[in-house]
Amino acid sequence: MIEPVSDNPILEMSGISKRFGATVALKNVSLNVRPGRVLALIGENGAGKSTLMKVLSGSISPDSGEMRLEGQAYRPSDPHAARLAGVSMIYQELTIAPDLNVEDNLMLGCESSRFGLLDRSTQRKRMQDALEMLRIAHLPKNVPARRLSPAHQQLIEIARALVLQSKIVIFDEPTSSLAAEDVQHLFSVIRVLQQRGLGIVYISHFLEEVRELCSDYVILRDGEDVASGELKDITDDEIVHQMVGRELDELFPSVPHERGDLLLDVADLSGYGFPKNASMQLHRGEIVGLAGLVGAGRTEFARCLYGLDAVRSGSVRITTLTPASNPRARIKAGMGMVSEDRKTEGLAQNLSINDNLTMSRMGGYSRLGFVNLAARRRNAAEWMKKLQVKARSSEQPIQDLSGGNQQKVAIARVLHQEAEILLLDEPTRGIDVRTKSEIYRLIGEFAAEGKAVLFISSYLPELMAVCDRIGVMARGQLLEFRPTSEWTEAEIMRRAISR
């Protein structure tokens, strides 16, 4: 563990409170970040973590409380002012400009100029210094950022924080889209930032990551800081108890279910790229897991099944039907999909819960060209109650909800659609431990009702705990399926990297 550069806090937040109408988002929250130290900010979705970091990064203003940065009063008027003061935030959804190259992304908002003209030579020196500090000077510099991997795009944002001479860097769920080797590289980069004396705030729902990387912690629950200290002094069970306010009965609830008739038969399915000649069967009352590295082709396989991506060859049969290869036909045949990218694909962020929840099955609400809004609201409210979605009402825009509650709405949509085959692509990514437990319970209940579930995940413990069978995908090829009891996590990883 890297020792702090100084015991004096580089950042102090005291008594921070924020209210949105009748909703109290933050109530008298305090935390300190020391230089060269990583602080874990822990809590459920909706606990107030994002609001607190938006206050710190200048996106919103607190109603009360004060902040001090290196002993000086700090109250940024907007994110640009926060960055100039030395506070940078690395968001879960990256904020790079996809059509700009590495240099232009790094220098965006902090360009070097001379006599009113862009000073490229100075910029390149600043860029190279930042990349060398992070030991990533090999990064391709003249290609559009969209052509870089998610891991390299993330490193661009971190390097920008160095160019801006940041004092505090906030990481919000930074590993949610990274492969295992990229996660370890990210950790090594964060340790470089520590050695340079920066203060780090790290938000993650993976306690094993928190243990590996962080020294200190603050736990938020319902907008209040309920516990803080050094991680060596608290157990994982105690962390979970503080997060949820009670003991979590079971992380992986067991719901009895039995395998029934064949429902989905996929034969030699190939797309334009991935997948390659993929075959599998899925029965009623069965939960089948699909493991593999990021980029292995799992998402492309699901998209071909659902008709989102073009199919080059092969067949998809649902009971006795071979529906057309488009989402409308697949929905009509009984298939539903929850995308791994809820922000841009899974949900319409600017529409209401009502709109998102019912958009894939509107038939019961329209007559003579008019939509029965009252009936739609009633049904949406019922699904929100079943899935315990926390929101003011079903009219609330989906973008106002926490990540876990957005994910519940995405799942409610396919249930409202009355889908018999559920394609769940990373359904627990970026959500807290209690919501994960609720989603595992729901998956078990789907199977108990005779639905068939394809569960795609990069988190092997949940596949091992929830699924009846697990298959592995590598380089677009769908490898063998085995009963879960015949797999170990190590063997799954060996198969994932074997081809």
N, C-alpha and C positions, 0 to 999 in steps of 0.2 A: 504494500500500500504506500502510495506517495504521500509524504508528510506535507502539511500546509506550509506555504511560504511564510505566512504570518498568522497569528491567532486573532488579529484584528479583522473584523468582517470587511470584505470589499463591498458587500451589498447588505443593507438593512431595510426590511419592510416591516412596518409596525402599525398594527391596528387597521389594516386595510379592510374596508367595507364597500360593498356595491350592491345596489338594488335595481332591478328592472321591473318597474311597476310594483305589483304586490309580491313579486318573487325576490327573495333574498338570496343573491348568488354568493356573496362573501360576507362574513361577519367577524370583524375584528381579528383578521389573520395576520400573523407575524412569522417572519423567517429571516435567517442570516445565512449568507454564503461567504465562505472564507477563500482567500486566494490559494490556488493550487489544490482545491478540494472539490469533490463532486457531491452535490446534494441531490438525493432522490426525492422527487415530489410524487407522492403515492396517494391514490384514492380511486374510488369508483368513477365511472362515467357520470358526469353531472355533479361531482363532489365540489367543483369550483376550481380545478387545476387550470383549465383553459382560460377562465375569466381572470384568475390571478396573474397568469403569464401575459395576457393581453394588457393588463394594467402595467406590468413591468416593461413590456415592449412598446408601450405608447399607443396601442390600438384603442383603448378606452380609458377614461379618467375615473379614478375612485371617488366615491362619495365622501369618504373620510379616511384618515390615516396618512402616514408619511413614509417617504422612501429617501434613503441616503446612499450615494454611490461614492466610495472612497472618502467618506466623511462629509461630503457636500450634499446639500439638498438636491433631490432629483425628482422632477415631475415633468416628463416629456409631453409635449403637445400632440405629437403624432409619431408613427414608427420611424420616420426619417430623423426626427429629433433624437429619438432613443438610440438609433444607430450612430449618429454623430457623437452622442454622449458616451458610447462604448458598450451598448447592449444589443446583441444580435440574437435572432431567433431562427433556429433551423426547424421548419415546420414538417409535420408528417407528410403532407402533400407539398412537394417541393415547389419553390417559387422562382425557378430559373426562367429565363426567356428562351424558349426552345429553338428559335431560329438564329440566335446569336452564338458566336463561338465562345471559347473559354475566357479569353481576355475581356471581351465585351461584357460577359456576364459577371466576371469578377469585379470589374471597374464600374459597373452600373450604379450611378448615383454618387460615385466618388472619383470621377474621371480627373486625370491630370491635364492641365492646360498651360499654354505659354503664348502670350500675346493674343489671347482669344482663340487659339487653335488647339486642337487635341494634341497632346504631347505623347505620341505613341512610345517613344523610347523610354521615357520615365515610367509609363504605365507597365511596359513589359518588365522593367527592372523590379517594380513593386510586385507584379504578378509572380515572377520567378522566385523572389525572396519568400513569398507566402507558400508557394508550392514546395520549395525546398525545405522549409520549416516542417511541413507536414509529410515530407519524404514521398511526395507524389509528383516530382518534377517530370516524370515520364508521361504524364497525362497528355493525350492528344490535344493540341491547342487551336487548330485551325478548322475543326469540323463543327457543324451546328450541334449545340448541346443535346438536341433531341436524339442524336445518333449515339450518344454515350449511354452506358448502363446506368440504372438507378443509383448504384453505389458511386459511380464517378460523378454523376450530377450532384449527389449529396456532398461530395468532397469539394466541388466548386463552391457551394454555399458556405462550407466551413472555411475554405481559403479566403472567401470574401470577408468573413469576420476578422481574419488576421489583417487583411489589407486595410480594413477600417480601424485597426488597432483596438479591437473590442476588449473590454475588461470582463464582461459577463457573456457567456454563450449558453443559450437555452436549447436543449434537444427534446423535441416532442415526438415520442414513439419513433425514434430514428431507425430502428431495425425491422419495422413491420414489413418492408418490401425487399429485405436483403437476404441473400444466401448466407450460409454459415461462415464461409471464408471471408465474405465482405463484412460480416458482423465483427469478426476478430480484427480486421484491418481498421474498421471504424473505432474500435476500442483502443487500438494502438495510437490512432490519431488523437483521440480524446486525452490519452495520457501525455502526448506531446503538449497539448494545450495546458494540462495541469503543470507540467514542468516549466512552462513559461509564466506560471503564476496567475493564469486566468481562473476565474470562478465559473463553475459549471453547474447548471441545473438540468437534471436528467429525469424525464418523465417516461415511465414504462410500466406496463402491466405484467412484465416477466420478472418475477422476483429473483430468478437465477441470474439475470443480467444485472439487476440492482446489487446483488451480493458481490458479483465479480468486479464491479466498476466503482461503486459509490462508498463513501465513508459515513456520510450523515444522511438523515432522513427527516421529512416532515410529512405527516399523514393528514389529509383533509377528509372530512365527512360532513355532508350537507352544508358546505360553505364555511366550516370552521376548522381550525387546526386543532386536532384532538390528541396528537402525540408528536414528539420530536426528540432527537438525540443522535447518538452514534449507532450505526447498524449492528455493531458487535454486541450491543446490549439488548437486542430484541430478537425474538424468534420469528420464523415465518408465520406460525399459527397466531402469534400475538399481533403481527402486522395485519393479517386477514381479519382478525377480531376487531381491531381498531377501525379498519376500513368499512366494515359492514355494520358495526355496532352490536354484533351478536356472533355466536359461534356459527360457522358455515357447516351445516349438517354433513354435506357430502359434495366434494368438488365434481365428481363424476357420478351423478345419480343413475341408478340402474332401473330401467323400465323393462319388464319382461315382454318379449315379442317373439313371434314364430315366423319362420320362412314359409311363404306360400307359393302361389303359382308364378310362372314366369311372366314378367311385365315388360321388360326392355331387353331387346336382343340386338346387339351391335356387331356387325360383321365386316371386317377388313376396311374400316373407316379411314380414309385419308383426306387430308385437306391440302391446300396449296402452301406447303411448308410442313407444319405439324397439324394433326398427328399423322403417323405412318402405319397403315394397315392395322389399326387398333380394333380388337374384338373383346367383348365382354357381355355378360348377362347379369340382369338385375331382377330379383324376385320381390313380390309383395312381402312386407314385413321384414325387410332386410336392409341393413346399413352397411354399405360397402365403402371403404376408405381408399383414397388415391393419394399416394405419397410420391415424392420426387423433389429434386432441386428446383430452385427458381429458374425458369427458362426451359424446363424439361418438356413442356408441351401440355401440361395438365389443363391450363385455362383454355388453350386452343381446342383441346378435345371436348371440353364442356361447351364451348361456343359452337363447335360443329354439331354436337348433339342437339343443341337448342335452335340451330338454324341461323345463328348470327354470322358465322363464317361459312364461306362456300365450301361444299364438299366435292372433292375431285372424283372419288370412287368409294364404293362400299355402300352399306345400307344400315338404316336405323328403323327397327320395327318396334312398335308399341302395341302389345298384345297381338292382334291380328292385322293391325294397320301399318302401312308404310307411308307416313305423312310426308307432304312436300317439305323441302329443306328451307323453311322460313319460320320465324318465330310464331306467326299467327297460326300456322298449321300445327306446330308442335304444342302450342297452348291449347288449341282445340282438342288435340289428341290426349291431353292430360299431363303435359310436362310444364314444370315451372323452374325458374333459375334465379338464384341470388348471386349476383356478380361479386367478384373480389373487390371491385372498385366502386364502392357505393356512392362516392362523391360525383363521379362523372358518368357512370353507367347504371348503377343500381337504383338511383333515386333522382327525381327532379327537384333539385335543392330549393328552387324558388317557389315551388307549389306547396300546397297544404298537405297535412297528413291524410285528409280525406282523398285528395286527388291521387296521391302516391299509392295509397292502400287499395284503391278500387280501379286503377287505370287499366289493369289487364283483364277485368271482367266487369263491364258496364251494362251488360244486357239486362240485369234485373232492375235497373234504375231509370231506364228511358222508355218513354211511350209517346208516340206521335211527335217525335223530335224534341221532347222536353225531358229534362233530367229531374227525377224526384230527389231533391237535395236533402229533404228531411230523412227519407229512408236511408240514404247514403250515409248521413251523419250518424244515424242510429247504429248501422252495421259497423262503421269505423270505430265508434265508441265501444262496441262489444268486443271487437278484436283487440283494441287497445287494453281493455280490461283483462282479457284472456292472457295476453302476453306481457302485462304489467308495464305498458309504455308510460313513462312519466312525461306529461305535457299538460299545458294549461287547458287545451281543448283540441278536438280533431281539426280545428280550423288553423292551428298554429303552423307556420311555415316549417318544412322539414329541416331547413338549415339552422333553425334555432335550437334543435334538439342536440343532446350529447351523442357521441358516436354510437354508444351501446343502444340507445333508444332509436336512433336511425336504423340500426341493424335489425331491431325487432320489427320496425315498420316494413322493412324489406322482406322479412320472413312472413309477416302477416299478409303481405300482398299475395304471395304464392299460395298461402292457405285459403285466403278469401277467393282466390282463383279456382279453388277446388282441385288443385294439381294432385295427381296420383304419383308422379315421379318428381322428386325434388333434387335438383342439382345445386349443391351448396358449395360455392367456391370461397374458401377461407372465411367462413361465416363468423369466426370469433376473433378476427384480426383487429387489434386496436381497441378491445373492450375489456372491461374489468372482470375480476375473478367471479363475482357473484352473477353478473350477466352471462358469463361463459357457462356457469353451472346451470342457469335457467335455459340456455340454448341447448346444452347437452340433454337436459330433461325433455325439451320439446322434440329433439331429434328422436329420442327413445319413444315418445308418444306417437310421433308420425308412424314409426315402424309398427307399434302396437295397433294402430288403426288400419294396418294393411297397406300403408304407403311404402314406396321404395325410395331409398335415399342414397345418393352418391355424394360422399363427403370428401372434398378436396382440402388438404391442409398441409402446411409445412411444419406444423408442431406435432411431432411424433407421439408425445404422451397422450394427447387427446384422441388420436387415431387408435392407439393401442387400447385405450379405455372404453371407447364408444362403439367401435366398428365390429361387425361379425367377420368380415373378410377384408383384407387389404391387398391392393395391387400397387405396383411401383412403375412409374413412368420415367424413362431416361431417353433423352435426345429424340423425343417424339414417338418412341416405341413403348407400347403398353406391355410390360413384362408380366410374369406370372402372378396370379392371385392365389393367396393361401388363407386358410382360417387364421384369425388373429393370434390364436394360441400357438401357432407354429412359427411366428415371427419373433424376432427381437429387434430392438431399435438399431443395434449395430448391424444386423443382417440387412435391414431395410436400407440403411445408408450404403452398405457395400454394393447392393444391387443398383442403387440410384446412381452410383459413380462408375459402374462396371462397364458401360458401353459407350 
